[in-house]
Amino acid sequence: MADPNYYETLGVSRNADRESIRKAYIAIARASHPDRQASEGKRRSAAEARIRAVNTAWNVLSDPTRRRDYDLSLPDPVRKATPQTTRPDLSDRRPPPPSGILVPASTAVLWKWLPVVVAVLIGVGLIVGSAYATSQDEPKSSSNGATATQTFTKGSCVVVTPGPSGKVALVVTCDKLSSGVIDSVVQTPRPCPPLTTEFQLFDGKTTLCLVPTQ
């Protein structure tokens, strides 16, 4: 039977840290000290041999350099027990064997071109959706055009008239019938001065403060 290695002598694992090894050494040294045994006889001789063995193991395993060299001298049972894996031959370019699932030629063609057909349908859908959205935005843009082209300044007369998407304000000459005179132009939501009527433009950022005409 092979002699125990230093780890087996101290009763610790191969990956035990230094503190664990120290505690194991102290415990064994105290229990195996010759002074604790009979003065003569086989028990004292065994205790002396035991203490020499644990001292030798501690002197090696407590020193990092000596422990590393000792570990390199031990056989590695984990490495020997690990089965050798066979690497696949990547140079083999032969096609894989059939999977056992056979499909008709027409079905194979359908699956081949299916991604292309799906991509075309998605593209057509995006074009149609974009055209529809543009057509929906045109009335709104035209309805706002009358207001967007207007220049509203203090003292200008405006008339509020219904439009396709709601009421719009148009600048007119003050000799015509108007809805009011612009007292001030403020940024929404800033309130208008007292005794004026608020009219918010389509841009959502500007409010006309109107004074009723006499």
N, C-alpha and C positions, 0 to 999 in steps of 0.2 A: 504494500500500500504506500502511495507517495506521501512524503512529508507535507503537513499543512503549510500553506503560504502564510505570510505575515498577517493578512486580513483574517484568515481562518484562526490563526493563533490568538488574535485579540477579539474574535467573534463579531467583526463588523463587516459591512458590505464594501465592495470595491469602490463605490462612489461616496463613501462616508466622508464628512468634513473633518478637519483637524480636531475640533472640539469634541466630536463624538468619539474619535479615536483616543483622545486623551482621557476621557471619562472611562472608556472601556479598559484602558491600560491601568489606571489607578485602581479600579475595582478589582481587577485580576491580581495586581501586585499586592494589594492588601490581603486578599484572601489566600494567596499562595506564598506569602512571605515565610521563609524557613523558621523564623522565630515563633511563628504560630503553631508549628508542628512539633512533634516529639524530638528530643535532643538527638536521638540516634534512630537508625532503622530506615526502611525503604521509603516511608512517608516523607521523611526529611530530604532524602536524596531526590525523590520525585519533585518536591517543592522547589529545591534548588535548581533542578533542570527546567522546571516551569518558569521560574522567575528569570532565568537567563534567556529563555526563548522570548518572553514578553518584552524584556529589555531590548533585545536585538530588534524585534518588530517595531517597538516604539521609536528607537533611534533612527530607523530608516523612514518610517511613515510620517514622522513628525517634521522631517526636513523636505521641503517641496522639491528640491532638485534630486535628492536621493530617491524620493518616492516616485518621481517621474521616470527615472532610469529603471527603478525596480518594476514599475508597471509595464514598461516596454519589454522586460525580460519574461513576463508571464504570458502563457498562452491565452489566446482570446477565444473563449468558448462560444461567444455570441457570433463572432465572425465565421467560425467553423460550422456552426449550426445553420447559418443563413444559406438557403439554396441558391445556386447560381442560376440567374435568369438568362434566358436566351434572347438575344436581340434580334428583332425582325430584319430580314434582308430587304432593305429599302431599294435595292437595285432591281428587284423583281418587278417588272412592268407588265406582267401578264394580267389580263382582266380577272376579276374575282369570279368564283364559281357562281352559277345561278342560284338565286335564293329559293327557288321552288315555286314562286308565284308567277304565273304566266298571265299576261293580259293581251287582249286582241290588239292588232296593229292600229285600228282606228282609235282605240282608247289611248294608246301610247302617243299618237299624234296630237290628240286633244290635250293631254297633259303637257305636251311640249310647248304648244302655242297658247295655252291658257294664260300665263303671265302677260304675254303680249296683248291679248284681247282685253284683259282687265286694265292694263295701263292705258290703252286707247280709250276705253269707256270712261275712265277717270278723267282723262284729258278733255274729252268732249263735255263731260259734266261740268268741269271747271269753266270752260268757255261759255257754255249756255248760262251758268249761274252768274258769271261776270257780266254778260250782256243784259240779263234781266235786272241785275242790280243797277246798271247804268241807266236803263230805261226808267227804273223807279225813281232815280235821283233827278232826272231831267225836269219834271214838273216843279219839284221843289226849288231847283236852281233858278228856273225861269220866274217862279213866283217871287223869289227873293231879289231878282235882278232889279226890279223897280226901286226897291229900298236901298240895294247895295250901291246903285249909281247915284243916289241922292247925296247932296252935301247939306247937312243940317247945321245951321248957325243961328246964334241968338238974333231974334227979330224976324226970322223967316216965318212965313205963313205956310201951314201944312193942312192937308185934308186927309182924313182917315177914311179909307174906302175898303170894302171887302175884296179879298183876293182869293185865288184858288186854294191856298193853304191857311187862310186866316186874314185878319185885317192888316193892311199896309199903310204907311204914311208917305204921302207924296208932297213935294214942295210945289207951291203954287204962288202966283202973284197975289199980293194982299188985297187987290181990288176985286178979287173973285171970292166966292163963298168958300170959306175955309173952316176947319174944325178948331183952329186955335193958332196962336202965335208962340213961337219957341221962346220961352223965358230963359232956359238954360239946358245944356246937354250934360248929363252926368253918367258916371260909370255904374252899371248895375252891380250890386244892389243898393247903391247910395240913394237915399230918399230925395225926393224933389222938395223945393221950398213950399211953404204953406200957400194955399189958394191956387195951386197949380194942379193940373191933371197929368198923371204919369202915363206914358205910352212906351212900352219896351219894344225895341227893334228886333228883327229876326236873328241878328247875330248873337243875341243873348247877353251882350256885354254893354249895350248902350241904352239909355232911357231918355226920352224926350220929356221935358217938363213944359206943358202947354198952358197958356193963359187963354181962356175963352175969348173969342172975338165978340165985340159989341153988336 
